[in-house]
């Protein structure tokens, strides 16, 4: 891997994006506004991001040859999801700069590595946790977390997939078997609210954090984000500082999503970090319409080695995800002329599928 | 042509765009945010808009077969420039809805037809004018406009091309010969400022007008637009009303640029309409960063038969065009973190070429 400091991309350079879903699509749109070309790599034909990019490659994430060809056709590579296989990241990084880098990927794609980094590397609080590879680890793990707890696969979980709440030893055994081992057990946290810090850090080490949002979920899928989160100024400041500290400790380049729980213990507030996403994040979609520079554009600027744009919020905003049938009648949404509608160009509405989102300014 | 009232496009429908320059590119980006696919038709290979569209066709505007194939592949057709040949418009309109429609095109692509429509159809004031097809018309024309005057080709002029200021009969003859006849002579207007009304009108007849901007030119090319124009509220209201009236009279669907001169005669203000553009307009580029809904998105909504979005301005703004070398060092522009940079992805910087623009919010 090339360890020389990154040179800013030239205008008109090509940005490679791994992943062709809505995040890749919005990254490509942001890149286009800055005059960059994009080349999107994704295993699924007809991916939404393909249709707004200068080039695309349909390829598997374990096809080293296709990945190398892709990488050599672009000037820098980034991605829309944290589950880029380590081998794929290696093939790419051997050829072109990869941002966020291999360390950010390795740290965030494994829940145990992530929690170890957070609690020991970054010194921030997380829920009690213990790795469980198999039956033999169960007793120790429960000793750490107690029951009930949440069993999660170490890798490839999202939107509540690969996790199960377990109240008894039997439930834990059953879930562990179902997941096939390689899990982490987390203590159940009784939190008051879930917050997001969307941090962006440039190749020059300068970092910014957007105003903190409060997230609400339905069926384990993000349903809405309210910004600013209706909390005390000190809480918001603490959440911002926490996000910035994590990005700094990771030596991160790009947009980073930091999910946190706000816990109240006998009146005292604590912030526990739940999860990191080394990419633009659903809870940052409000920035497209209510911030001077969106999380997408700032991610592109960061990976291009360009200076970051102002993250100043321009209005109070509520981001509502359009999941499944909620996207079936966009004209009803647009009956409100201030509704800022975003649709992802997915061909088919399916239950639980993120089809788009709406930003409501001034709420 | 199909005269039935337009049905709103279904989500994910395909919008055809004639012209692959920066306006087509920004239209395609706006369409993508709403989940539409775009198919861009343009004679030049590697056009900027091709690189953000799902499909493109390299074809000539007089290739009826290619145009028909293009039109039949999309759900509605729009364009980025007024010089779509009438025959091309006919081929397309026979096959798919074309917005803005053939009447808008015919009216605006011929300076004489435009001025006749404006003064007799819409009842608004324009500079004194007279058609000059050849030598025989010169005397009558000068009788109308006086000298000095401006000779312009009836068609295909832009950015000062195809026009000449003429102070004497000899200069007029020389320019007429150079342009090959088919011209219009316009009286020279001594104006205080040039204003733009960016109007958008939906298929349902509902129309909105953005806040009025003041334009400044260099070498006949738009250099900057200041919004709101620093003028009296009554002047701005009159300019807005004028823009709306013209769109209404044209039965227009889409975004319409209306350029006006503000003239002061012994203290009394008058607005003279200089030119119409049946498309998104350079003087409306500020709307991308300082209005709830951009002129591009509203154009797409209008031609899709979707409701318009709010045109509310969110900040004072100055739009600065990046012409030629002004785009050579984008990082210098981005040293101001509030600068909203847009680059068009043109491969080569040339003198006089529009390479991008910057919106400065709060000026």
Interface residues (C-beta under 8 A of the other chain):
Chain A: X8 X11 X12 X25 X28 X29 X32 X33 X34 X35 X36 X37 X50 X51 X52 X53 X54 X292 X293 X301 X306 X307 X308 X309 X310 X312 X314 X315 X327 X330 X331 X334 X335 X337 X338 X339 X340 X341 X342 X343 X344 X345 X346 X347 X356 X361
Chain B: X8 X11 X12 X25 X28 X29 X32 X33 X34 X35 X36 X37 X50 X51 X52 X53 X54 X292 X293 X301 X306 X307 X308 X309 X310 X312 X314 X315 X327 X330 X331 X334 X335 X337 X338 X339 X340 X341 X342 X343 X344 X345 X346 X347 X356 X361
